[in-house]
Amino acid sequence: MSTSTFTIRLDPETKKRLQRLAESTDRSRAYIINEAVQEYLAINEWQIKEIKHRLEIADKPGARFVSHEDVKAKWEGKLADPVDRPGKQRPR
């Protein structure tokens, strides 16, 4: 694998955190930065791909839409019910 070198500027606190993580995981700072960039790219590439795909679906004739109020009501109901929340159980 070919590698490239980049220079980045980090605020002092971020640099300290990076150094602590590198030391605690017995990895180099370069390794951790490379992993972080790869994860960031994967997430953002996936998100852009999905947005484009969903826009294509929304642009097709007969596409169905849900109102903001209906979505909000559904999520408020989920948040109000402790059974639907991870780590929460129904009171006995």
Residue pairs with C-beta under 8 A, 6 or more apart in sequence:
8 33
10 18
18 29
18 32
18 33
19 29
21 27
21 32
22 28
22 29
22 31
22 32
25 32
57 63
58 65
78 84
78 85
79 85
82 88
82 89
82 90
82 91
83 89
83 90
